[in-house]
Amino acid sequence: MSLYHCTHFDLANNDIITPGNWGRKLFEIGPKHQSWKREMVLEAIRAWHFPNKPSRLSCAFACETIETIRCYKSAQCPNGFIYEVEIIERTAPQHKGDFNAVEPLPRLDLDMWSIAHKYWEYGLKTNVQEWPGVECSEILTASPLRIIQKVLL
């Protein structure tokens, strides 16, 4: 099954994206990283209530559709490249969540702990006004991803 990944790195066909890059970047900067508190709450809720799900800090991220990865790129990685990718280890742990539902949102009266719990249940699904009909879902996988090809837009 093909998925889509966005990164600032210019990669070639058959290159491998190793899981855990987000966690490595987060820990290199530490508590000063703008996403530190959010990720620590997400990780605490995962460890306490969803221990069989893979940690965001040790996974690779991808989206199921080209529209979803384009939506992600527009806000999170505007200068990045989009790649069609495949999961190498199909039996590796995976999780489907909403990449917008990782922190409190102005239109919702939920604290970070509630948001984190909903993220791991995939119980909160958001849409972006500029991308009507696009589900903001991400796939976390403990597997490396193989580049199939760069997507030219």
C-alpha positions as a Markdown table, in Angstrom:
| # | Residue | x | y | z |
|---|---|---|---|---|
| 1 | Met | 0.0 | 0.0 | 0.0 |
| 2 | Ser | 1.4 | 3.4 | -1.0 |
| 3 | Leu | 1.5 | 6.2 | 1.5 |
| 4 | Tyr | 2.9 | 9.7 | 1.3 |
| 5 | His | 5.6 | 11.5 | 3.3 |
| 6 | Cys | 6.8 | 15.1 | 3.4 |
| 7 | Thr | 10.3 | 16.1 | 4.4 |
| 8 | His | 12.8 | 18.9 | 3.9 |
| 9 | Phe | 15.3 | 16.4 | 2.6 |
| 10 | Asp | 15.7 | 15.8 | -1.2 |
| 11 | Leu | 15.7 | 12.0 | -1.4 |
| 12 | Ala | 16.0 | 9.5 | -4.2 |
| 13 | Asn | 14.0 | 6.4 | -5.2 |
| 14 | Asn | 14.7 | 3.5 | -2.8 |
| 15 | Asp | 16.2 | 5.7 | -0.1 |
| 16 | Ile | 15.1 | 4.7 | 3.4 |
| 17 | Ile | 13.4 | 7.0 | 6.0 |
| 18 | Thr | 14.3 | 5.6 | 9.4 |
| 19 | Pro | 11.7 | 5.9 | 12.1 |
| 20 | Gly | 12.4 | 8.2 | 15.1 |
| 21 | Asn | 13.6 | 11.3 | 13.3 |
| 22 | Trp | 10.9 | 13.5 | 15.1 |
| 23 | Gly | 12.0 | 12.1 | 18.5 |
| 24 | Arg | 15.7 | 12.6 | 17.8 |
| 25 | Lys | 15.0 | 16.3 | 16.8 |
| 26 | Leu | 12.9 | 16.8 | 19.8 |
| 27 | Phe | 15.4 | 15.4 | 22.3 |
| 28 | Glu | 18.3 | 17.3 | 20.6 |
| 29 | Ile | 16.7 | 20.5 | 21.5 |
| 30 | Gly | 15.0 | 19.3 | 24.7 |
| 31 | Pro | 12.5 | 21.3 | 26.8 |
| 32 | Lys | 13.2 | 24.5 | 24.8 |
| 33 | His | 11.6 | 22.8 | 21.7 |
| 34 | Gln | 8.2 | 24.4 | 20.9 |
| 35 | Ser | 6.5 | 21.0 | 20.8 |
| 36 | Trp | 8.3 | 19.5 | 23.9 |
| 37 | Lys | 5.3 | 19.8 | 26.4 |
| 38 | Arg | 2.8 | 18.6 | 23.9 |
| 39 | Glu | 4.9 | 15.6 | 22.9 |
| 40 | Met | 5.6 | 14.7 | 26.5 |
| 41 | Val | 1.9 | 14.7 | 27.3 |
| 42 | Leu | 1.1 | 12.6 | 24.2 |
| 43 | Glu | 3.8 | 10.2 | 25.2 |
| 44 | Ala | 2.6 | 9.9 | 28.8 |
| 45 | Ile | -1.0 | 9.2 | 27.8 |
| 46 | Arg | 0.3 | 6.6 | 25.3 |
| 47 | Ala | 2.4 | 4.9 | 27.8 |
| 48 | Trp | -0.2 | 4.9 | 30.5 |
| 49 | His | -3.4 | 4.1 | 28.5 |
| 50 | Phe | -2.2 | 2.8 | 25.1 |
| 51 | Pro | 1.1 | 0.9 | 25.7 |
| 52 | Asn | 0.7 | -1.3 | 22.6 |
| 53 | Lys | 0.6 | 1.7 | 20.3 |
| 54 | Pro | 3.9 | 2.9 | 18.9 |
| 55 | Ser | 5.5 | 6.1 | 20.3 |
| 56 | Arg | 5.4 | 9.2 | 18.1 |
| 57 | Leu | 9.0 | 9.7 | 19.2 |
| 58 | Ser | 10.2 | 6.5 | 17.6 |
| 59 | Cys | 8.1 | 6.3 | 14.5 |
| 60 | Ala | 8.0 | 7.5 | 10.9 |
| 61 | Phe | 5.0 | 9.5 | 9.8 |
| 62 | Ala | 3.0 | 9.2 | 6.5 |
| 63 | Cys | -0.4 | 10.0 | 5.1 |
| 64 | Glu | -2.8 | 7.8 | 3.2 |
| 65 | Thr | -3.7 | 10.2 | 0.4 |
| 66 | Ile | -1.9 | 12.8 | -1.7 |
| 67 | Glu | -4.6 | 15.4 | -0.7 |
| 68 | Thr | -3.8 | 14.8 | 3.0 |
| 69 | Ile | -0.1 | 15.1 | 2.6 |
| 70 | Arg | -0.5 | 18.3 | 0.5 |
| 71 | Cys | -2.7 | 19.7 | 3.4 |
| 72 | Tyr | 0.0 | 18.8 | 5.9 |
| 73 | Lys | 2.7 | 20.3 | 3.7 |
| 74 | Ser | 0.9 | 23.6 | 3.3 |
| 75 | Ala | 1.0 | 24.3 | 7.1 |
| 76 | Gln | 3.8 | 22.2 | 8.5 |
| 77 | Cys | 6.4 | 21.8 | 5.8 |
| 78 | Pro | 5.8 | 24.4 | 3.1 |
| 79 | Asn | 9.3 | 24.1 | 1.6 |
| 80 | Gly | 9.4 | 20.3 | 1.8 |
| 81 | Phe | 9.2 | 17.5 | -0.8 |
| 82 | Ile | 6.4 | 15.0 | -1.0 |
| 83 | Tyr | 7.3 | 11.3 | -1.6 |
| 84 | Glu | 5.2 | 8.3 | -2.3 |
| 85 | Val | 6.5 | 5.7 | 0.2 |
| 86 | Glu | 5.9 | 2.2 | 1.3 |
| 87 | Ile | 6.2 | 0.5 | 4.7 |
| 88 | Ile | 9.1 | -2.0 | 4.8 |
| 89 | Glu | 8.1 | -4.0 | 7.9 |
| 90 | Arg | 4.4 | -4.6 | 7.4 |
| 91 | Thr | 4.0 | -6.2 | 10.9 |
| 92 | Ala | 5.6 | -3.2 | 12.7 |
| 93 | Pro | 3.3 | -1.4 | 15.1 |
| 94 | Gln | 1.2 | 1.4 | 13.6 |
| 95 | His | -1.3 | 4.0 | 14.7 |
| 96 | Lys | -3.7 | 6.3 | 12.9 |
| 97 | Gly | -4.2 | 9.7 | 14.4 |
| 98 | Asp | -5.1 | 13.3 | 13.4 |
| 99 | Phe | -2.1 | 15.5 | 12.9 |
| 100 | Asn | -4.1 | 18.6 | 13.9 |
| 101 | Ala | -5.5 | 17.0 | 17.1 |
| 102 | Val | -2.2 | 17.0 | 18.9 |
| 103 | Glu | -2.7 | 20.1 | 21.0 |
| 104 | Pro | -5.6 | 22.2 | 22.3 |
| 105 | Leu | -7.6 | 23.9 | 19.6 |
| 106 | Pro | -9.3 | 27.3 | 20.0 |
| 107 | Arg | -12.7 | 26.0 | 19.0 |
| 108 | Leu | -12.6 | 23.1 | 21.4 |
| 109 | Asp | -12.9 | 23.2 | 25.2 |
| 110 | Leu | -10.4 | 20.4 | 25.8 |
| 111 | Asp | -7.2 | 20.5 | 27.8 |
| 112 | Met | -4.0 | 18.8 | 26.5 |
| 113 | Trp | -4.5 | 15.6 | 28.5 |
| 114 | Ser | -8.0 | 15.2 | 26.9 |
| 115 | Ile | -6.6 | 16.0 | 23.5 |
| 116 | Ala | -3.9 | 13.4 | 23.9 |
| 117 | His | -6.3 | 10.7 | 25.0 |
| 118 | Lys | -8.5 | 11.4 | 21.9 |
| 119 | Tyr | -5.4 | 11.4 | 19.6 |
| 120 | Trp | -4.6 | 7.8 | 20.7 |
| 121 | Glu | -8.2 | 6.7 | 20.3 |
| 122 | Tyr | -8.5 | 8.6 | 17.0 |
| 123 | Gly | -11.5 | 10.1 | 18.6 |
| 124 | Leu | -11.1 | 13.6 | 17.3 |
| 125 | Lys | -11.0 | 14.2 | 13.5 |
| 126 | Thr | -10.4 | 17.7 | 12.3 |
| 127 | Asn | -10.6 | 19.4 | 8.9 |
| 128 | Val | -8.8 | 22.5 | 7.6 |
| 129 | Gln | -11.0 | 25.2 | 6.1 |
| 130 | Glu | -8.7 | 25.6 | 3.1 |
| 131 | Trp | -8.8 | 21.9 | 2.4 |
| 132 | Pro | -12.5 | 21.0 | 2.5 |
| 133 | Gly | -13.2 | 17.2 | 2.7 |
| 134 | Val | -9.7 | 16.3 | 3.5 |
| 135 | Glu | -9.3 | 14.1 | 6.6 |
| 136 | Cys | -6.1 | 15.2 | 8.5 |
| 137 | Ser | -5.0 | 11.7 | 9.4 |
| 138 | Glu | -1.5 | 10.5 | 9.8 |
| 139 | Ile | -0.1 | 7.0 | 10.0 |
| 140 | Leu | 2.6 | 6.4 | 12.6 |
| 141 | Thr | 4.7 | 3.3 | 11.9 |
| 142 | Ala | 7.7 | 1.8 | 13.7 |
| 143 | Ser | 8.8 | 0.6 | 10.3 |
| 144 | Pro | 11.3 | 2.3 | 8.1 |
| 145 | Leu | 9.7 | 3.8 | 4.9 |
| 146 | Arg | 11.1 | 3.2 | 1.4 |
| 147 | Ile | 10.9 | 6.0 | -1.1 |
| 148 | Ile | 9.0 | 4.9 | -4.2 |
| 149 | Gln | 9.2 | 8.2 | -6.0 |
| 150 | Lys | 9.1 | 12.0 | -5.6 |
| 151 | Val | 5.7 | 13.4 | -6.2 |
| 152 | Leu | 5.9 | 16.3 | -8.6 |
| 153 | Leu | 3.1 | 18.9 | -8.0 |
